Amino acid sequence: MALSRPSADDDAESLRAVAAEPRTVEGKGGADRTPLVDANVLHDLEDQLNSASAARAFVRDYVAVWDERDARISSAIARRNQAASLDAVLSLKITSTMVGATQLVSLATNLEALLREGKLEEAAAALPQVHRCGLRTMRELTVMHLDQK
Protein backbone atom coordinates (compact mmCIF):
# COMPACT_ATOMS: atom_id res chain seq x y z
CA MET A 1 0.00 0.00 0.00
CA ALA A 2 1.55 3.29 -1.07
CA LEU A 3 1.01 6.32 1.11
CA SER A 4 1.23 9.80 -0.28
CA ARG A 5 2.63 12.69 1.67
CA PRO A 6 -0.04 15.28 2.55
CA SER A 7 0.27 18.60 0.73
CA ALA A 8 0.43 22.02 2.38
CA ASP A 9 -3.26 22.43 1.50
CA ASP A 10 -3.98 19.13 3.25
CA ASP A 11 -2.05 20.37 6.30
CA ALA A 12 -4.07 23.60 6.37
CA GLU A 13 -7.31 21.66 5.99
CA SER A 14 -6.23 19.24 8.73
CA LEU A 15 -5.51 22.14 11.09
CA ARG A 16 -8.96 23.61 10.41
CA ALA A 17 -10.62 20.23 10.82
CA VAL A 18 -8.91 19.39 14.09
CA ALA A 19 -9.19 22.83 15.65
CA ALA A 20 -12.53 21.90 17.15
CA GLU A 21 -11.56 18.32 18.06
CA PRO A 22 -11.22 17.59 21.75
CA ARG A 23 -7.66 17.06 22.80
CA THR A 24 -7.91 13.40 23.52
CA VAL A 25 -6.07 10.26 22.58
CA GLU A 26 -8.14 7.17 21.96
CA GLY A 27 -6.70 4.30 23.89
CA LYS A 28 -7.75 0.86 24.98
CA GLY A 29 -9.69 2.27 27.92
CA GLY A 30 -11.46 5.04 25.98
CA ALA A 31 -10.54 8.69 25.73
CA ASP A 32 -7.46 9.88 27.58
CA ARG A 33 -7.79 13.56 28.49
CA THR A 34 -4.08 14.31 28.47
CA PRO A 35 -2.93 17.71 27.23
CA LEU A 36 -1.15 18.07 23.90
CA VAL A 37 1.86 19.47 25.74
CA ASP A 38 2.73 19.16 29.41
CA ALA A 39 4.24 22.51 30.41
CA ASN A 40 5.81 20.91 33.50
CA VAL A 41 8.01 18.77 31.27
CA LEU A 42 9.18 21.88 29.45
CA HIS A 43 10.00 23.55 32.76
CA ASP A 44 11.92 20.43 33.82
CA LEU A 45 13.85 20.57 30.52
CA GLU A 46 14.80 24.19 31.28
CA ASP A 47 15.99 23.12 34.74
CA GLN A 48 17.97 20.17 33.37
CA LEU A 49 19.67 22.37 30.78
CA ASN A 50 20.07 25.26 33.23
CA SER A 51 18.84 27.51 30.44
CA ALA A 52 15.44 28.59 29.21
CA SER A 53 16.98 29.61 25.88
CA ALA A 54 18.59 26.18 25.40
CA ALA A 55 15.26 24.49 26.13
CA ARG A 56 13.50 26.81 23.64
CA ALA A 57 16.18 25.99 21.05
CA PHE A 58 15.57 22.26 21.58
CA VAL A 59 11.80 22.76 21.19
CA ARG A 60 12.35 24.94 18.12
CA ASP A 61 14.48 22.20 16.54
CA TYR A 62 11.87 19.58 17.46
CA VAL A 63 9.18 21.62 15.70
CA ALA A 64 11.42 22.35 12.71
CA VAL A 65 11.94 18.65 11.93
CA TRP A 66 8.31 17.57 12.36
CA ASP A 67 7.61 17.35 8.62
CA GLU A 68 10.74 15.29 8.06
CA ARG A 69 9.97 13.00 10.99
CA ASP A 70 6.34 12.56 9.87
CA ALA A 71 7.44 11.76 6.30
CA ARG A 72 10.09 9.32 7.55
CA ILE A 73 7.54 7.32 9.54
CA SER A 74 5.02 7.32 6.68
CA SER A 75 7.62 6.33 4.12
CA ALA A 76 9.05 3.50 6.20
CA ILE A 77 5.61 2.05 6.87
CA ALA A 78 4.61 2.43 3.21
CA ARG A 79 7.77 0.51 2.22
CA ARG A 80 6.78 -2.12 4.82
CA ASN A 81 10.19 -1.74 6.39
CA GLN A 82 9.55 -2.76 9.97
CA ALA A 83 13.03 -1.90 11.27
CA ALA A 84 13.05 1.59 9.72
CA SER A 85 9.48 2.15 10.91
CA LEU A 86 10.40 1.24 14.48
CA ASP A 87 13.48 3.45 14.35
CA ALA A 88 11.42 6.42 13.15
CA VAL A 89 8.65 5.86 15.71
CA LEU A 90 11.12 5.46 18.58
CA SER A 91 12.80 8.72 17.57
CA LEU A 92 9.41 10.45 17.65
CA LYS A 93 8.53 8.87 20.99
CA ILE A 94 11.80 9.81 22.69
CA THR A 95 11.95 13.41 21.49
CA SER A 96 8.24 13.90 22.13
CA THR A 97 8.77 12.70 25.69
CA MET A 98 11.57 15.24 26.13
CA VAL A 99 9.34 18.18 25.09
CA GLY A 100 6.26 16.93 26.93
CA ALA A 101 4.22 16.16 23.80
CA THR A 102 2.05 13.77 25.77
CA GLN A 103 -0.49 12.84 23.12
CA LEU A 104 2.20 12.19 20.50
CA VAL A 105 4.02 10.00 23.02
CA SER A 106 0.85 7.98 23.53
CA LEU A 107 0.22 7.63 19.80
CA ALA A 108 3.87 6.73 19.15
CA THR A 109 3.72 4.10 21.90
CA ASN A 110 0.62 2.57 20.31
CA LEU A 111 2.24 2.70 16.87
CA GLU A 112 5.39 1.07 18.26
CA ALA A 113 3.32 -1.81 19.66
CA LEU A 114 1.63 -2.36 16.28
CA LEU A 115 4.98 -2.34 14.51
CA ARG A 116 6.58 -4.74 16.97
CA GLU A 117 3.67 -7.13 16.34
CA GLY A 118 4.20 -6.78 12.59
CA LYS A 119 0.81 -5.12 12.09
CA LEU A 120 1.94 -2.76 9.34
CA GLU A 121 -1.54 -2.30 7.83
CA GLU A 122 -2.93 -1.22 11.21
CA ALA A 123 0.09 1.04 11.69
CA ALA A 124 -0.57 2.64 8.31
CA ALA A 125 -4.21 3.18 9.28
CA ALA A 126 -3.07 5.00 12.46
CA LEU A 127 -0.86 7.47 10.58
CA PRO A 128 -3.55 10.11 9.86
CA GLN A 129 -4.24 10.45 13.59
CA VAL A 130 -0.51 10.76 14.30
CA HIS A 131 -0.21 13.37 11.55
CA ARG A 132 -3.15 15.46 12.85
CA CYS A 133 -1.92 15.24 16.44
CA GLY A 134 1.56 16.24 15.28
CA LEU A 135 0.22 19.32 13.51
CA ARG A 136 -1.75 20.39 16.59
CA THR A 137 1.24 19.74 18.84
CA MET A 138 3.64 21.72 16.65
CA ARG A 139 1.14 24.58 16.59
CA GLU A 140 0.77 24.55 20.37
CA LEU A 141 4.52 24.39 20.94
CA THR A 142 5.05 27.26 18.50
CA VAL A 143 2.30 29.53 19.75
CA MET A 144 2.21 28.72 23.45
CA HIS A 145 5.80 27.81 24.24
CA LEU A 146 7.93 29.58 21.66
CA ASP A 147 5.82 32.77 21.71
CA GLN A 148 5.48 32.80 17.93
CA LYS A 149 2.26 33.42 16.08
N, C-alpha and C positions, 0 to 999 in steps of 0.2 A: 504494500500500500504506500503510495507516494504522498507525502505531505507537502503542501506548498506553504511558503513563508507568507504571513499576512502582510499586506501592503500598508503604507502610511494611512490610507483612507480607512482600511480595516481597523487599524489601531485607534483612529479618531472615533470611528463608529463604536468600537468596543468600549472606549472610555465613556462615551455618552450612554451606552446601554447599561454599563455596570455602575454608573454614578448613583442610581437609585437602589441598587442591590444592597441588601443587608450585608454587613461585614462578617460573614460566617464562613466556616469551612465545614463541608459535609463530611462527617466521619462515620464510623461504624455505629456510634451511639447517638446519631442525629446531628443537629447543628451545634457547632462549637463557637461560642461567642467571644473568641479571642480577637484582640485588636489586630489591625494590619501590622502595626509597628508598636513595639513595647518601648516606650521612652526610657524606662529604667535601664534597659540593656544599653541604650545609647549613652546614658549617663555613666554606666559602669565602664563602657569602652573609653570614654574620656578619662575616667579615673585610672584605668589600666595604662593608658598611653601618657598620662600626666599632661594632657594637652587637648583642649577642646578643638583647636584648629587641626590637629592630627586626626582626631576622630571624624571631623567634618570631611577631611580629605579622603579618608577611607570610605565614608559613605558616598561621597561624590564619585569616587572610582567605581564603587559597587553599582551605582545608578548608571554610570557611563557605559558599563559593559553589559547591561541587561539584554539589549538586543542580540548581542553576540552570544551570550549564554543561552538565551531562549532559542536561538537558531541552532546552536550546537546540540541541545537536547533533542529538538525536533528532527534534525538531520540524522542524528545517531539512531533514533528510534525508527525513522523512516527507512534507514538502511538495514534495520533489524540487527544492528550491531550491539549486542547486549553489554559487552565490556565498555565500549565507548559511551553507551547510554548511562550506565551506572557511574562512570567517571564524571560525566557532565552533571548528573543529578546530585551526586555527592558534593561536587564543587558548589552547586547552588545551595544545598542544604547547609553546608559549613559556613559559607559567607553570609547566608541569610540569618543564621543563628547569631553570628557576630554583630550584625546590625539590628537585631531584634525584629526581623521580619517574620513574625510568628505564624501567620497564615501560610506564607511560602514555605516555611520549615515544615509545617504539617503536610502540605501538598507534596513536597519533595520526599518526605518520609513515606507517604503512601505510594508515590511513584517508585521509590526505591524498592519497596516490598514487591510491587508488581513485577519489576524488572528482575529481581532476584529469583522470583518464581517462574521467570520466562514468559510472563504474560504480556508480550509486546503489543498485541492488539488492544488490550485493556489500557496499557500505558499510553498508546497513541490516542485512545478515546479520552484520556484524562488531560491531554495537552491543552485544549482550549481553556479549561478552567485554570490551569497553571499560568497560561498566557494572560488571561484577564486579571487574575490576582497579581501577577507581576506588574502589569501596567498600573493598577491601582496603588500598589506598594511603592513603585518608583515615583508616582505622582505625590503620594503622601510624604515620602522621604524628601523630595525636592521642595515641596511647598512648606511643610511643617517643620522640617528639621534642617534644611539647608537655606531656609529663608529666601527662596527664589520663587518667583511667580511664573 
